[in-house]
Amino acid sequence: MKALLLAAAAMCVALPATAQTVAITNARLVIGDGSAPVDGGTVVVRDGRVVAAGTGVAVPAGVPVVDAGGRWVTPGLFAGFTRMGIVEVDGVSETDDSAAGNSPFNAALDVSAAVNPKTSAITVNRAEGITRAVVAPEARGSIFAGQGAIIDLGTDMDPVSKPRAFQFMVYGEEGARRAGGSRPAAIAMLKNILFEVRGYARAPGSFADRGKDALLTRADAQALVPVVTGQVPLLVHVERASDILVVLDLKREVPALKLVLVGANEGWTVARQIAAAKVPVLASALSDLPASFEQLAATQSNIGRIQAAGVTVGIGMINDDEARQARLIKQYAGNLVALTKVPGASGLDWGQAFATISSKPAEAMGMGGEFGSLRPGRRGDVVVWDGDPLEIGTAAVRVFIDGVEQPIETRQDQLRKRYFDPKEGALPKAYQR
C-alpha cells in the first residue's frame, strides 16, 4: 500500500510556487476544445489555474487585468511529441541526451533529469506560443526507449511538469532493427519482456537481474510495471497499417495497456480499428509522400480521416526536427484547415485544427484535465497573438504559463537589434552584449 501511495504521489502534477492571478479581457477567445473562436471573451486565471473563460465573464475585484484589444487569445500550445530540452546539437554527442546506445538500461532511462530549460530550442518555441511539450527518449539498445516527461517552457529552472509520464517504444522498421532484424524478432522481444515484467511484479525479490547480458534488467522491469498495470501510457512509434493492427492486438494480451500511437502515417486505412480500440494518436501532419516502405499510403488527409472515424488525434513531430522545431505545429494545423478547400482531401475546421495542437495531444496523454484548453481547472497557460495563430505570419505577443507572464525575446531578436544599425560603439560589436 505504501508503494502505491508513493507512486500516486509521484504522478501528481503540482503547481509551481510562482503561479499567479491575471484576467485577460476584450479577446477573440479560443477555448481550445474544438469550439469556434468568440469575440468579446475574457479568461480569468487565479493562482495559476483557469477559473472562467468565455463571454460575459466578470473579472473579480483586485485581479490584474490585461486588455487584449480584440486580439486572438488561446490556450498555450501543447506540442504532442518532441525531444525538446534533451538535444542541442545533433552532431555533438555531448549535447544529445535522447538515447544511450551503450547503456545496459533501456526502459528505465528517464529523460527528466536531462531536460535543460536553458536550451535555445525552449526559448525559441516559447516565443512561438508553445507552453507545454511531450519530451520522449530515442530507442537505441532495445525496442523500449525509456520514460518520457511533460515539460513547461517557462524561464525557471524546474521545467518538468510531470516526470515519468509515459514509456516510449518503437515497432515497425525501427523496432525490427532494434530487436535483431525483423518484425517477428521485435514481437518476440516484446512478449518476452512483458512476461518477465509480470514475473517481476509478482515477486520483485526473486527477479534474476543478469545485468548487461539480460534483455531486461531489474531497473527496466521496475519501470515497465506501471505500463502493464495501466498506470502510465505506452507510446508506440508505428507507421504501417499492418503494424498498427499488431500493436492494437497487444491490448488482448495486456488489457490494461494505455496505448498511444505515434506517427501512424497509414492510420487512415485502419481508422475504424483504431477507433474501436479507443486508442489515441499523435500523428505526423504533413507526410504526403512515402519516406520509407512503411509509409507507402502516406497522405496529408491522414489526420482528417482518422478524426472522422472518431479517434482522438493530436499533432506529433517524430522524425521531423522534433528537438527544435515544435513551433511548426501551428503551420501544420493551419494546413489541416486549408485541406478542407482542396477537392477530394480531408481536413479539419478551424476549431478542430487548433485542438490538434492544444487539447487533443493533452487528452491523448491522459492529461486533458490539466493542460491544453481554457476550461475551468486547467493550467493558466495563455497566449495573446497579433492575428490568427494558424496563419504563418502571426506572432505571439504575450505568453503566460501558470498565469506567470514569460519573456519572449530570443537570441535571434537580440542579434537583429545589434546588427540592424551597424554603427561602431566604444568596442567592436563582438565585445558588446
C-alpha positions as MATLAB code, in Angstrom:
seq = 'MKALLLAAAAMCVALPATAQTVAITNARLVIGDGSAPVDGGTVVVRDGRVVAAGTGVAVPAGVPVVDAGGRWVTPGLFAGFTRMGIVEVDGVSETDDSAAGNSPFNAALDVSAAVNPKTSAITVNRAEGITRAVVAPEARGSIFAGQGAIIDLGTDMDPVSKPRAFQFMVYGEEGARRAGGSRPAAIAMLKNILFEVRGYARAPGSFADRGKDALLTRADAQALVPVVTGQVPLLVHVERASDILVVLDLKREVPALKLVLVGANEGWTVARQIAAAKVPVLASALSDLPASFEQLAATQSNIGRIQAAGVTVGIGMINDDEARQARLIKQYAGNLVALTKVPGASGLDWGQAFATISSKPAEAMGMGGEFGSLRPGRRGDVVVWDGDPLEIGTAAVRVFIDGVEQPIETRQDQLRKRYFDPKEGALPKAYQR';
ca = [
       0.000    0.000    0.000;
       2.835    2.394    0.870;
       4.425    1.766   -2.551;
       1.128    2.519   -4.293;
       0.709    5.763   -2.351;
       4.239    6.835   -3.229;
       3.636    6.035   -6.889;
       0.397    8.035   -6.877;
       2.154   10.986   -5.258;
       4.869   10.877   -7.901;
       2.272   11.059  -10.658;
       0.617   14.197   -9.281;
       1.236   17.392  -11.203;
       1.995   20.140   -8.707;
       1.646   23.809   -9.467;
       4.831   25.890   -9.244;
       5.213   28.204   -6.276;
       5.175   31.193   -8.647;
       1.682   30.501  -10.032;
      -0.159   33.810  -10.345;
      -3.507   35.508  -10.926;
      -4.487   37.508  -14.022;
      -7.519   38.312  -16.194;
      -7.321   38.869  -19.954;
     -10.291   40.750  -21.376;
     -11.592   42.018  -24.740;
     -10.289   38.929  -26.532;
     -11.105   36.973  -29.650;
     -11.160   33.943  -27.405;
     -10.305   30.350  -28.291;
     -11.064   27.742  -25.614;
      -9.023   25.053  -27.411;
     -11.587   22.265  -27.077;
     -12.578   22.261  -30.749;
     -15.136   25.065  -30.488;
     -15.040   28.159  -32.694;
     -13.465   31.453  -31.547;
     -15.749   34.024  -29.885;
     -15.361   37.797  -29.718;
     -15.525   39.842  -26.527;
     -14.162   36.998  -24.409;
     -12.465   37.013  -21.024;
     -10.271   34.439  -19.318;
      -9.573   34.588  -15.586;
      -6.613   32.734  -14.068;
      -6.388   32.511  -10.287;
      -3.357   31.017   -8.534;
      -2.172   29.512  -11.795;
      -5.416   27.840  -12.892;
      -8.275   28.911  -15.154;
     -11.417   29.695  -13.181;
     -13.540   31.053  -16.038;
     -13.303   31.686  -19.768;
     -15.900   32.894  -22.254;
     -18.184   35.821  -22.950;
     -19.957   37.593  -20.115;
     -17.278   36.557  -17.601;
     -16.920   39.059  -14.738;
     -13.441   39.939  -13.507;
     -13.186   39.561   -9.702;
     -12.116   42.623   -7.739;
      -8.387   43.016   -7.263;
      -7.382   40.788  -10.166;
      -4.765   42.375  -12.501;
      -6.286   42.938  -15.950;
      -4.687   42.683  -19.400;
      -6.757   44.237  -22.208;
      -6.192   42.123  -25.320;
      -7.564   44.875  -27.523;
      -9.585   42.444  -29.637;
      -6.585   40.221  -30.349;
      -6.734   36.420  -30.507;
      -6.279   34.757  -27.105;
      -5.796   30.999  -26.870;
      -4.531   28.316  -24.521;
      -0.802   27.736  -24.768;
       0.128   25.246  -27.453;
       0.792   21.643  -26.364;
       3.498   20.026  -28.528;
       2.466   16.399  -28.847;
       5.836   14.726  -29.486;
       9.262   16.349  -29.199;
      12.781   15.833  -27.942;
      12.993   19.437  -26.826;
      15.411   20.178  -23.999;
      17.384   16.929  -24.330;
      19.124   17.669  -27.644;
      21.029   20.837  -28.509;
      23.246   19.923  -31.483;
      22.604   16.635  -33.282;
      26.224   16.143  -34.350;
      27.673   16.783  -30.888;
      27.103   13.762  -28.664;
      27.870   15.746  -25.511;
      24.715   17.800  -26.114;
      22.449   14.874  -27.020;
      20.796   13.002  -24.139;
      17.988   11.490  -26.187;
      19.474    7.972  -26.270;
      22.162    5.808  -24.665;
      23.351    3.147  -27.064;
      25.994    1.734  -24.736;
      23.889    1.555  -21.587;
      22.623   -1.751  -20.139;
      19.378    0.082  -19.347;
      16.549    0.886  -21.733;
      13.026    1.169  -20.314;
      14.481    2.524  -17.061;
      16.054    5.550  -18.731;
      14.307    8.719  -17.515;
      14.691   11.919  -19.563;
      13.533   14.149  -16.703;
      16.993   14.709  -15.284;
      18.389   15.627  -18.707;
      15.951   18.397  -19.655;
      17.850   21.679  -19.931;
      15.480   24.659  -19.539;
      18.166   26.969  -20.914;
      18.481   25.228  -24.259;
      17.917   27.555  -27.198;
      15.018   25.475  -28.536;
      12.917   26.128  -25.428;
      13.359   29.890  -25.724;
      12.520   29.929  -29.444;
       9.448   27.709  -29.093;
       8.124   29.601  -26.051;
       8.267   32.782  -28.141;
       6.067   30.965  -30.695;
       3.320   30.211  -28.160;
       4.256   26.703  -27.050;
       3.867   26.341  -23.287;
       3.946   22.540  -22.737;
       5.561   19.662  -24.596;
       5.835   15.895  -24.586;
       9.555   15.014  -24.431;
      10.440   11.465  -25.463;
      13.685    9.460  -25.449;
      15.009    7.723  -28.542;
      15.402    3.945  -28.825;
      18.894    2.502  -29.269;
      19.576   -0.740  -27.409;
      16.050   -2.146  -27.351;
      12.550   -1.611  -28.690;
      11.957    0.251  -25.414;
      13.466    3.741  -25.325;
      12.652    4.810  -21.779;
      10.456    7.132  -19.755;
       9.387   10.481  -21.154;
       8.206   13.651  -19.463;
       5.764   16.523  -19.852;
       7.601   19.845  -19.571;
       6.680   23.500  -19.444;
       8.656   26.085  -21.384;
       8.948   28.648  -18.598;
      12.136   30.511  -17.694;
      12.572   28.889  -14.284;
      14.949   26.006  -13.634;
      12.196   23.470  -12.908;
      10.879   22.555  -16.384;
       9.374   19.135  -15.666;
       5.610   19.304  -15.179;
       5.310   15.517  -14.882;
       8.262   13.118  -14.814;
       7.943    9.517  -15.988;
       4.691   10.462  -17.695;
       4.890    7.628  -20.244;
       7.035    4.861  -21.683;
       8.136    5.048  -25.327;
       8.807    2.089  -27.618;
       9.279    1.501  -31.333;
       7.833   -1.087  -33.691;
       7.796   -1.433  -37.471;
      11.064   -0.865  -39.337;
      12.843    0.777  -36.403;
      11.627   -1.807  -33.918;
      12.832   -4.569  -36.211;
      16.319   -3.039  -36.290;
      16.459   -2.699  -32.505;
      15.269   -6.275  -31.922;
      17.654   -8.064  -34.279;
      16.431   -7.522  -37.807;
      12.763   -8.407  -38.258;
       9.285   -7.643  -37.016;
       8.864  -11.193  -35.638;
      12.033  -10.597  -33.605;
      10.518   -7.377  -32.241;
       7.300   -9.130  -31.232;
       9.245  -11.975  -29.623;
      11.326   -9.459  -27.677;
       8.212   -7.574  -26.594;
       6.358  -10.668  -25.422;
       9.403  -11.954  -23.551;
       9.850   -8.594  -21.829;
       6.175   -8.435  -20.847;
       6.439  -11.982  -19.476;
       9.438  -11.010  -17.351;
       7.769   -7.815  -16.152;
       4.759   -9.764  -14.937;
       7.094  -12.102  -13.089;
       8.876   -9.146  -11.512;
       5.555   -7.583  -10.463;
       4.510  -10.821   -8.712;
       7.808  -11.323   -6.858;
      10.318   -8.441   -7.163;
      12.718  -10.049   -4.711;
      13.163  -13.189   -6.772;
      13.804  -11.442  -10.088;
      17.128  -12.542  -11.595;
      18.978   -9.490  -12.895;
      21.662  -10.608  -15.350;
      22.994   -7.086  -15.885;
      24.300   -6.137  -19.318;
      23.703   -9.663  -20.633;
      19.978   -9.505  -19.916;
      17.160   -8.470  -22.217;
      15.587   -6.901  -19.144;
      17.407   -5.526  -16.113;
      15.755   -5.121  -12.726;
      15.551   -1.375  -13.262;
      13.902   -1.858  -16.665;
      11.400   -4.309  -15.207;
      10.543   -1.884  -12.425;
       9.997    0.914  -14.953;
       7.626   -1.231  -17.032;
       5.351   -2.323  -14.187;
       3.274    0.918  -14.411;
       2.879    0.247  -18.147;
       1.466   -3.279  -17.848;
      -0.804   -2.171  -14.989;
      -2.134    0.776  -16.995;
      -0.808    3.497  -14.696;
       1.145    5.270  -17.450;
       0.616    5.334  -21.227;
       2.745    3.343  -23.659;
       3.592    5.466  -26.690;
       4.442    3.320  -29.701;
       6.037    4.625  -32.891;
       4.320    2.741  -35.682;
       3.595    3.723  -39.288;
       2.401    0.795  -41.465;
      -1.250   -0.224  -41.307;
      -0.490   -3.897  -40.649;
       1.929   -2.904  -37.876;
      -0.738   -0.716  -36.303;
      -3.060   -3.726  -36.128;
      -0.329   -5.810  -34.478;
       0.157   -3.114  -31.849;
      -3.576   -2.803  -31.239;
      -3.692   -6.561  -30.691;
      -1.406   -6.129  -27.674;
      -4.438   -4.978  -25.710;
      -5.828   -8.500  -25.944;
      -2.745   -9.870  -24.210;
      -2.375   -6.958  -21.776;
      -5.863   -5.434  -21.389;
      -4.688   -2.696  -19.013;
      -2.328   -1.169  -21.595;
      -2.981    2.512  -22.338;
      -1.680    2.672  -25.889;
      -0.942    5.861  -27.818;
       0.142    5.556  -31.456;
       2.883    7.921  -32.667;
       3.410    8.741  -36.344;
       0.726    6.444  -37.820;
       1.104    7.649  -41.408;
      -1.037    4.787  -42.692;
      -3.511    5.124  -39.837;
      -6.322    6.341  -42.065;
      -6.508    2.918  -43.729;
      -7.304    1.230  -40.391;
      -9.018    4.167  -38.682;
     -12.124    2.129  -37.764;
      -9.992   -0.399  -35.902;
      -8.093    2.345  -34.052;
     -11.378    3.948  -33.043;
     -12.822    0.625  -31.900;
      -9.780    0.053  -29.698;
     -10.212    3.582  -28.256;
      -6.535    4.332  -28.833;
      -5.479    7.979  -29.383;
      -2.919    9.039  -31.997;
      -0.139   11.632  -32.102;
       0.100   11.780  -35.870;
       2.593   13.286  -38.270;
       0.755   16.081  -40.058;
       2.467   16.774  -43.368;
       3.563   13.376  -44.653;
       2.354   13.146  -48.228;
       4.992   11.011  -49.911;
       6.399    7.656  -48.738;
       9.634    8.385  -46.884;
      10.024    4.646  -46.243;
       8.452    1.326  -47.198;
       6.216    1.503  -44.129;
       4.674    4.810  -45.293;
       3.513    3.898  -48.792;
      -0.052    5.069  -48.071;
       1.013    8.426  -46.573;
      -1.361   11.337  -47.236;
      -1.943   14.785  -45.769;
      -5.582   13.715  -45.354;
      -4.488   11.192  -42.715;
      -5.437   13.260  -39.652;
      -8.760   14.395  -41.090;
      -9.763   10.855  -41.975;
      -8.654    9.407  -38.633;
     -10.585   12.040  -36.705;
     -13.653   11.488  -38.882;
     -13.582    7.854  -37.707;
     -13.872    9.016  -34.089;
     -10.233    8.822  -32.987;
      -8.652   11.386  -30.638;
      -5.850   12.875  -32.754;
      -3.143   15.382  -31.883;
      -0.182   16.507  -33.946;
       3.212   14.970  -33.169;
       6.561   15.591  -34.842;
       8.516   12.357  -34.686;
      11.485   12.400  -37.103;
      10.635   15.998  -38.061;
      13.358   18.063  -36.337;
      11.396   17.426  -33.160;
      14.219   18.640  -30.910;
      13.984   22.222  -32.168;
      11.053   22.984  -34.463;
       7.936   22.169  -32.428;
       6.759   25.670  -33.358;
       5.858   24.309  -36.814;
       2.750   22.680  -35.347;
       0.936   25.995  -35.888;
       1.622   25.814  -39.604;
       0.670   22.146  -39.724;
      -2.669   22.825  -38.036;
      -3.287   25.684  -40.473;
      -2.661   23.320  -43.366;
      -5.337   20.996  -41.998;
      -7.789   23.892  -42.346;
      -6.581   24.580  -45.885;
      -7.175   20.938  -46.828;
     -10.919   21.455  -46.379;
     -10.767   23.616  -49.517;
      -8.951   21.006  -51.640;
     -11.288   18.746  -53.654;
     -11.009   15.150  -52.514;
      -8.891   15.974  -49.453;
      -9.885   15.592  -45.800;
      -9.026   18.370  -43.376;
     -10.468   19.926  -40.221;
     -12.396   23.078  -39.452;
     -10.557   25.845  -37.579;
     -11.607   24.822  -34.075;
     -10.831   21.157  -34.662;
      -7.448   22.004  -36.196;
      -6.454   24.202  -33.267;
      -7.457   21.414  -30.872;
      -4.858   19.126  -32.513;
      -2.166   21.391  -31.039;
      -3.868   22.137  -27.730;
      -6.434   19.900  -26.042;
      -6.173   16.750  -28.193;
      -2.499   15.916  -27.538;
      -3.069   16.616  -23.845;
      -6.045   14.241  -23.871;
      -4.012   11.611  -25.710;
      -1.505   11.726  -22.861;
      -4.274   11.389  -20.276;
      -3.715   14.978  -19.127;
      -6.656   16.818  -20.678;
      -7.798   17.794  -17.200;
      -4.566   19.724  -16.657;
      -3.453   21.153  -19.978;
      -4.467   22.114  -23.484;
      -7.605   24.235  -23.047;
      -9.059   27.187  -21.147;
     -11.733   25.145  -19.460;
     -12.046   25.778  -15.707;
      -9.460   23.924  -13.641;
      -6.820   23.759  -16.362;
      -3.417   25.355  -16.017;
      -3.282   29.056  -16.745;
      -1.254   28.737  -19.943;
      -2.487   31.566  -22.160;
      -1.154   33.225  -25.317;
      -2.108   36.583  -26.842;
      -1.475   36.749  -30.618;
      -1.289   39.597  -33.121;
      -3.505   37.662  -35.556;
      -4.915   34.238  -36.357;
      -2.439   31.798  -34.717;
      -2.840   29.305  -37.566;
      -1.678   31.857  -40.137;
       2.028   31.627  -40.899;
       2.780   35.338  -40.349;
       1.175   35.571  -36.904;
       3.318   36.094  -33.794;
       2.724   35.654  -30.081;
       2.816   38.996  -28.270;
       2.314   37.798  -24.683;
       2.786   34.317  -23.219;
       1.637   33.181  -19.765;
       2.495   29.867  -18.095;
       0.579   29.104  -14.891;
      -0.562   32.721  -15.011;
       3.021   33.995  -14.991;
       3.999   36.170  -17.958;
       7.084   34.883  -19.743;
       9.767   36.734  -21.718;
       9.515   36.086  -25.449;
      12.655   37.801  -26.681;
      15.054   35.318  -28.272;
      18.740   35.415  -29.092;
      17.720   35.962  -32.700;
      15.806   39.095  -31.641;
      18.858   40.356  -29.769;
      21.120   39.771  -32.765;
      18.704   41.605  -35.043;
      18.741   44.600  -32.720;
      22.533   44.537  -32.523;
      23.155   44.459  -36.242;
      20.151   46.354  -37.594;
      22.008   49.622  -37.050;
      25.693   48.674  -37.555;
      27.363   51.801  -36.188;
      30.516   51.216  -34.160;
      30.414   51.824  -30.418;
      33.231   52.115  -27.908;
      34.121   48.497  -28.651;
      33.662   46.317  -31.741;
      30.295   44.563  -31.909;
      31.801   41.203  -30.922;
      32.669   42.622  -27.476;
      29.279   44.131  -26.693;
      26.416   42.288  -25.034;
];
